Amino acid sequence: MRYRLTFIAGLALGYVLGTRAGRERYEQLKKSARQFAQNPAVRNSAESAAQSGREFAGKAYHAVSDKVGEKVPASVAERVRSLRERGQGQGTEDDWGTSNT
């Protein structure tokens, strides 16, 4: 899924950069993208996916840390800790501009 989204984003970027329609078409695409991103259904899906990812990361961290004990690098532990804290702070903004509610 990630590769498909990356491909679509690259395709859209290539179209915008390569189009001959000029600034007007660019503004139209930008407006459409903004409307898509502001759609409540899209925002809710992004928020639920982010929350699910945080929960999965926490479970994976605990499963791995039980097996490897103290050998988990501090950088990994710190990143997971920051993701868990971010997930618990209701109403905060994440890197994508969606609220964690």
Z-matrix of the N, CA and C atoms (Angstrom, degrees):
N
C 1 1.445
C 2 1.528 1 110.33
N 3 1.331 2 116.06 1 -40.77
C 4 1.455 3 120.00 2 -178.70
C 5 1.524 4 110.68 3 -62.39
N 6 1.323 5 116.05 4 -39.51
C 7 1.461 6 119.57 5 -179.35
C 8 1.528 7 111.12 6 -68.43
N 9 1.323 8 116.31 7 -34.73
C 10 1.456 9 120.22 8 178.24
C 11 1.530 10 109.92 9 -65.94
N 12 1.347 11 116.41 10 -43.82
C 13 1.466 12 119.68 11 178.54
C 14 1.524 13 111.37 12 -65.01
N 15 1.318 14 116.60 13 -38.89
C 16 1.459 15 120.18 14 177.76
C 17 1.526 16 110.60 15 -64.25
N 18 1.324 17 116.21 16 -41.33
C 19 1.459 18 120.10 17 178.35
C 20 1.524 19 110.99 18 -63.43
N 21 1.322 20 116.68 19 -44.18
C 22 1.470 21 120.40 20 -179.77
C 23 1.523 22 110.54 21 -64.29
N 24 1.338 23 116.73 22 -42.14
C 25 1.461 24 119.82 23 178.24
C 26 1.526 25 110.73 24 -63.44
N 27 1.323 26 117.55 25 -40.79
C 28 1.463 27 121.01 26 177.85
C 29 1.512 28 111.52 27 -66.10
N 30 1.303 29 116.36 28 -39.30
C 31 1.464 30 120.87 29 177.74
C 32 1.530 31 110.57 30 -63.01
N 33 1.334 32 116.02 31 -44.67
C 34 1.461 33 119.94 32 179.04
C 35 1.535 34 110.87 33 -64.05
N 36 1.316 35 116.74 34 -43.05
C 37 1.458 36 120.64 35 179.20
C 38 1.523 37 110.72 36 -63.47
N 39 1.318 38 116.99 37 -43.11
C 40 1.461 39 120.54 38 177.66
C 41 1.511 40 112.06 39 -62.26
N 42 1.316 41 115.70 40 -38.84
C 43 1.459 42 118.79 41 178.56
C 44 1.529 43 110.71 42 -64.87
N 45 1.347 44 115.62 43 -45.90
C 46 1.466 45 119.65 44 -178.93
C 47 1.519 46 110.67 45 -61.83
N 48 1.324 47 116.26 46 -45.28
C 49 1.456 48 119.58 47 -177.62
C 50 1.523 49 112.15 48 -72.46
N 51 1.320 50 117.35 49 -29.81
C 52 1.446 51 120.01 50 -175.83
C 53 1.515 52 115.34 51 -97.08
N 54 1.295 53 116.87 52 -5.01
C 55 1.461 54 118.82 53 -175.67
C 56 1.528 55 111.83 54 -69.97
N 57 1.295 56 114.95 55 149.55
C 58 1.460 57 120.60 56 178.36
C 59 1.523 58 111.38 57 -99.29
N 60 1.331 59 116.51 58 -0.98
C 61 1.457 60 120.60 59 -177.85
C 62 1.523 61 111.82 60 -72.38
N 63 1.306 62 116.50 61 -17.95
C 64 1.454 63 120.34 62 174.00
C 65 1.518 64 114.99 63 85.02
N 66 1.304 65 114.37 64 -160.77
C 67 1.461 66 122.77 65 -173.16
C 68 1.526 67 112.85 66 -62.08
N 69 1.320 68 116.68 67 -35.70
C 70 1.467 69 119.85 68 -178.12
C 71 1.534 70 111.07 69 -61.76
N 72 1.318 71 116.49 70 -45.30
C 73 1.454 72 120.46 71 179.18
C 74 1.523 73 110.60 72 -67.21
N 75 1.318 74 117.42 73 -37.33
C 76 1.455 75 121.22 74 176.95
C 77 1.526 76 110.47 75 -60.34
N 78 1.320 77 116.75 76 -46.02
C 79 1.469 78 120.87 77 179.18
C 80 1.520 79 110.78 78 -63.59
N 81 1.313 80 117.19 79 -38.19
C 82 1.459 81 121.17 80 178.24
C 83 1.535 82 110.69 81 -63.65
N 84 1.318 83 116.86 82 -44.83
C 85 1.462 84 120.80 83 177.81
C 86 1.526 85 111.65 84 -64.52
N 87 1.304 86 116.36 85 -40.31
C 88 1.458 87 121.09 86 178.84
C 89 1.524 88 110.64 87 -62.64
N 90 1.322 89 116.54 88 -42.23
C 91 1.462 90 121.41 89 178.69
C 92 1.529 91 110.47 90 -64.20
N 93 1.332 92 116.22 91 -42.07
C 94 1.466 93 120.28 92 178.66
C 95 1.526 94 111.40 93 -63.65
N 96 1.312 95 116.51 94 -42.00
C 97 1.468 96 120.91 95 178.73
C 98 1.519 97 110.81 96 -64.47
N 99 1.312 98 117.25 97 -40.29
C 100 1.462 99 121.12 98 178.49
C 101 1.533 100 110.56 99 -64.84
N 102 1.330 101 116.79 100 -42.97
C 103 1.468 102 120.09 101 178.29
C 104 1.528 103 110.54 102 -63.49
N 105 1.319 104 116.88 103 -40.09
C 106 1.457 105 120.90 104 177.84
C 107 1.527 106 110.34 105 -62.10
N 108 1.325 107 116.48 106 -45.62
C 109 1.457 108 120.53 107 -178.12
C 110 1.523 109 111.97 108 -67.57
N 111 1.322 110 117.88 109 -28.36
C 112 1.462 111 121.64 110 -179.26
C 113 1.533 112 112.53 111 -86.69
N 114 1.325 113 117.08 112 -6.92
C 115 1.459 114 121.28 113 179.50
C 116 1.533 115 108.76 114 -61.68
N 117 1.338 116 117.75 115 127.92
C 118 1.473 117 120.26 116 -178.29
C 119 1.530 118 113.39 117 -57.69
N 120 1.310 119 117.79 118 -36.88
C 121 1.465 120 119.73 119 179.97
C 122 1.528 121 110.81 120 -65.67
N 123 1.328 122 116.71 121 -40.43
C 124 1.464 123 121.24 122 178.84
C 125 1.520 124 109.83 123 -67.14
N 126 1.319 125 117.11 124 -43.95
C 127 1.467 126 121.00 125 179.75
C 128 1.530 127 110.81 126 -62.42
N 129 1.329 128 116.82 127 -43.36
C 130 1.466 129 119.79 128 179.40
C 131 1.518 130 111.19 129 -64.11
N 132 1.323 131 116.73 130 -40.87
C 133 1.465 132 120.04 131 178.32
C 134 1.522 133 111.14 132 -63.49
N 135 1.321 134 116.47 133 -43.27
C 136 1.462 135 120.38 134 179.08
C 137 1.526 136 111.14 135 -64.17
N 138 1.322 137 116.50 136 -40.60
C 139 1.456 138 120.22 137 179.67
C 140 1.521 139 111.63 138 -66.58
N 141 1.345 140 116.83 139 -43.12
C 142 1.464 141 118.97 140 179.92
C 143 1.532 142 110.79 141 -67.65
N 144 1.338 143 117.17 142 -36.02
C 145 1.463 144 119.92 143 177.07
C 146 1.528 145 110.68 144 -65.42
N 147 1.319 146 116.83 145 -40.67
C 148 1.467 147 120.37 146 178.73
C 149 1.520 148 110.45 147 -64.89
N 150 1.321 149 116.96 148 -42.78
C 151 1.467 150 120.74 149 179.38
C 152 1.526 151 110.58 150 -64.36
N 153 1.326 152 116.82 151 -43.08
C 154 1.466 153 120.47 152 178.47
C 155 1.526 154 110.69 153 -62.66
N 156 1.311 155 116.52 154 -39.79
C 157 1.460 156 120.72 155 177.78
C 158 1.513 157 112.58 156 -63.05
N 159 1.337 158 116.24 157 -41.53
C 160 1.467 159 119.83 158 177.63
C 161 1.524 160 111.11 159 -64.35
N 162 1.342 161 116.23 160 -42.32
C 163 1.463 162 119.53 161 179.24
C 164 1.527 163 110.66 162 -64.11
N 165 1.330 164 116.49 163 -43.43
C 166 1.463 165 120.64 164 179.14
C 167 1.527 166 110.63 165 -63.00
N 168 1.324 167 117.07 166 -41.97
C 169 1.468 168 120.49 167 179.79
C 170 1.523 169 110.46 168 -62.32
N 171 1.322 170 116.76 169 -40.97
C 172 1.464 171 119.98 170 178.39
C 173 1.520 172 111.87 171 -63.53
N 174 1.340 173 116.35 172 -44.48
C 175 1.471 174 119.98 173 179.04
C 176 1.528 175 110.58 174 -64.84
N 177 1.319 176 116.41 175 -43.29
C 178 1.459 177 119.96 176 179.74
C 179 1.525 178 110.54 177 -63.35
N 180 1.321 179 116.82 178 -40.13
C 181 1.457 180 120.43 179 179.71
C 182 1.525 181 110.55 180 -61.14
N 183 1.334 182 115.92 181 -45.44
C 184 1.462 183 118.79 182 -179.79
C 185 1.523 184 111.57 183 -65.97
N 186 1.321 185 117.63 184 -39.74
C 187 1.468 186 120.43 185 179.13
C 188 1.524 187 110.76 186 -63.78
N 189 1.316 188 116.06 187 -42.95
C 190 1.464 189 120.12 188 -179.32
C 191 1.527 190 110.67 189 -71.35
N 192 1.334 191 116.86 190 -42.04
C 193 1.466 192 118.91 191 -177.53
C 194 1.523 193 111.47 192 -67.03
N 195 1.342 194 117.10 193 -30.78
C 196 1.466 195 118.78 194 175.47
C 197 1.522 196 111.16 195 -64.54
N 198 1.330 197 116.39 196 -34.10
C 199 1.460 198 120.47 197 -177.73
C 200 1.522 199 113.02 198 -82.30
N 201 1.321 200 117.21 199 -35.75
C 202 1.463 201 118.82 200 -175.37
C 203 1.526 202 113.14 201 -104.62
N 204 1.312 203 116.92 202 -8.23
C 205 1.461 204 120.63 203 175.19
C 206 1.513 205 113.03 204 65.53
N 207 1.319 206 115.82 205 -128.07
C 208 1.462 207 121.98 206 -175.22
C 209 1.525 208 113.02 207 -80.83
N 210 1.305 209 118.78 208 4.37
C 211 1.454 210 121.40 209 -176.61
C 212 1.526 211 113.22 210 -84.74
N 213 1.333 212 118.08 211 -0.83
C 214 1.468 213 120.86 212 177.79
C 215 1.527 214 107.79 213 -68.78
N 216 1.321 215 118.03 214 125.36
C 217 1.472 216 119.92 215 -179.74
C 218 1.530 217 111.28 216 -60.15
N 219 1.296 218 115.44 217 145.85
C 220 1.462 219 120.62 218 -178.72
C 221 1.517 220 111.43 219 -61.04
N 222 1.337 221 117.86 220 -33.58
C 223 1.459 222 120.36 221 -179.97
C 224 1.523 223 111.45 222 -64.93
N 225 1.324 224 117.26 223 -38.15
C 226 1.462 225 121.07 224 178.23
C 227 1.520 226 109.65 225 -68.34
N 228 1.322 227 116.55 226 -45.52
C 229 1.464 228 120.42 227 179.74
C 230 1.519 229 110.96 228 -60.60
N 231 1.319 230 117.34 229 -41.47
C 232 1.463 231 121.25 230 -179.91
C 233 1.526 232 111.60 231 -66.14
N 234 1.318 233 117.34 232 -40.47
C 235 1.467 234 120.96 233 179.43
C 236 1.530 235 110.98 234 -64.34
N 237 1.315 236 116.93 235 -44.88
C 238 1.462 237 120.39 236 178.56
C 239 1.525 238 110.08 237 -63.50
N 240 1.321 239 116.39 238 -41.67
C 241 1.463 240 120.52 239 178.94
C 242 1.531 241 110.68 240 -60.87
N 243 1.325 242 117.06 241 -42.91
C 244 1.464 243 119.50 242 -179.78
C 245 1.528 244 111.29 243 -67.64
N 246 1.334 245 117.48 244 -35.73
C 247 1.465 246 120.10 245 176.49
C 248 1.518 247 111.18 246 -66.01
N 249 1.311 248 117.36 247 -39.30
C 250 1.465 249 120.59 248 179.97
C 251 1.525 250 110.20 249 -68.22
N 252 1.326 251 117.72 250 -40.65
C 253 1.465 252 120.55 251 178.49
C 254 1.516 253 110.85 252 -65.43
N 255 1.314 254 117.13 253 -39.59
C 256 1.466 255 121.72 254 178.88
C 257 1.520 256 110.23 255 -63.59
N 258 1.319 257 116.87 256 -38.47
C 259 1.457 258 121.46 257 179.82
C 260 1.509 259 112.83 258 -68.56
N 261 1.340 260 116.90 259 -27.61
C 262 1.459 261 120.23 260 -179.24
C 263 1.519 262 112.31 261 -85.42
N 264 1.327 263 117.96 262 -21.09
C 265 1.459 264 121.30 263 179.21
C 266 1.518 265 110.68 264 -79.99
N 267 1.301 266 117.31 265 91.14
C 268 1.462 267 121.37 266 -176.06
C 269 1.519 268 110.34 267 -65.46
N 270 1.333 269 115.43 268 138.26
C 271 1.449 270 121.13 269 175.93
C 272 1.509 271 114.95 270 85.29
N 273 1.310 272 117.92 271 3.93
C 274 1.459 273 119.54 272 178.56
C 275 1.518 274 109.55 273 -86.70
N 276 1.313 275 116.88 274 161.31
C 277 1.460 276 121.69 275 179.81
C 278 1.516 277 109.14 276 -92.74
N 279 1.345 278 116.50 277 139.23
C 280 1.452 279 119.84 278 175.21
C 281 1.525 280 109.10 279 -97.43
N 282 1.328 281 116.99 280 -174.53
C 283 1.462 282 121.37 281 -176.80
C 284 1.524 283 113.51 282 -63.59
N 285 1.339 284 116.99 283 -18.70
C 286 1.449 285 121.35 284 -176.51
C 287 1.519 286 112.00 285 -96.26
N 288 1.325 287 117.73 286 -2.36
C 289 1.459 288 120.45 287 -179.85
C 290 1.510 289 113.74 288 83.47
N 291 1.336 290 116.50 289 14.05
C 292 1.452 291 119.33 290 176.59
C 293 1.510 292 108.56 291 -105.31
N 294 1.311 293 116.30 292 148.10
C 295 1.464 294 119.57 293 -178.60
C 296 1.515 295 108.98 294 -81.82
N 297 1.294 296 116.27 295 150.11
C 298 1.462 297 122.87 296 -179.81
C 299 1.523 298 109.21 297 -94.52
N 300 1.297 299 116.36 298 67.11
C 301 1.468 300 119.31 299 -179.87
C 302 1.484 301 111.34 300 -108.28
